[in-house]
Amino acid sequence: MIHKMKAVVFDTYGDASVLKIAERPKPIPGEHEVLIRVVAAGVNRPDIIQRKGYYPAPDGVVQDILGLEVSGIIEQVGKDVRKWQVGDQVCALVAGGGYAEYVVAHEGSCLPIPEGISLQNAAALPEVLFTVWHNVFQRGNLYQHESVLIYGGSGGIGSMAIQLSHIYGCRVVAVAGSAEKADYCRALGADHVLNYKADNIVEQWGSETIDVILDSVGGPYLSANLDLLKAEGRLVYINAMEGGHPELDIKKVMRKRLHITGSTLRARSYDFKQELAEDIQKRAFPLLAHARFKDMVGYCFPMEQACEAHRLMESRDFMGKIILTF
């Protein structure tokens, strides 16, 4: 007998109106997977891109159900799962399928619910936490008392990057597009906020240089980034929303001995994600438990209003994280 569940699905690419509620087969966990009864799912920009047809899920992952992060309760475990038990409350990074009443996740991609964060709001953590920890603290190798510049400071990734860097003891510079978003970044711990809609951000900042830059924009900001970085500075790309083929001044990279890197997360191996999850639990969870850490969920929609949640994200008129509840 095939058991059914409700999910937010799409059967054609397009705008937010293509999302609808439908029944789908309830997934069955594999040997190293857990079945999670979903309480909430995070809404992320890759969901928008996939819905438009530009970011398909990896092979073997459900294609018509979006969602890269969830929180919920484990209902079933695969025969080789050792870390989790039925009834455990977790949040999890998944490669797709999160906008549903049930989803399977590899046991190594799950995290316990951090102290002080509700089960529902924990759905907003995995995607940004995995992304920020790997790119800022591992690839960017951010040290205490260094400086870090974060593009998109008021978004989900920016909100997490500002807070973790600030609590870690670093000087944080954020980039935002309005006075309201700048105030939000400061409330999270940003020491300075630059307005990308105003004058040149290099001129706004002045002659001081930066140790690490987390860039989710790409395009024309490469030149500014090279100017802003100090010698041996690290530039980390996690997106290229404004273009992926900017002109590169190689001599500037050589003179400053700069390190330019970047990464994507979705298609990485389960072994990688498990190792990253272990490092996060060991080193990042103490930062999440700090009294200064603020819950980033600003908007909560029932699954039936997934269209509205997507429209809000596409408007960019939001701060923090958007989640769906089930």
Beta strands, then each sheet from edge to edge (+ up, - down):
strand 1: 4-9
strand 2: 20-25
strand 3: 33-43
strand 4: 69-77
strand 5: 89-93
strand 6: 102-106
strand 7: 110-112
strand 8: 147-150
strand 9: 171-176
strand 10: 192-195
strand 11: 210-215
strand 12: 229-237
strand 13: 259-262
strand 14: 297-302
strand 15: 321-325
sheet 1: 1+ 2-
sheet 2: 6+ 3- 4+ 5- 7+
sheet 3: 6+ 3- 15+ 14+
sheet 4: 10+ 9+ 8+ 11+ 12+ 13+
end
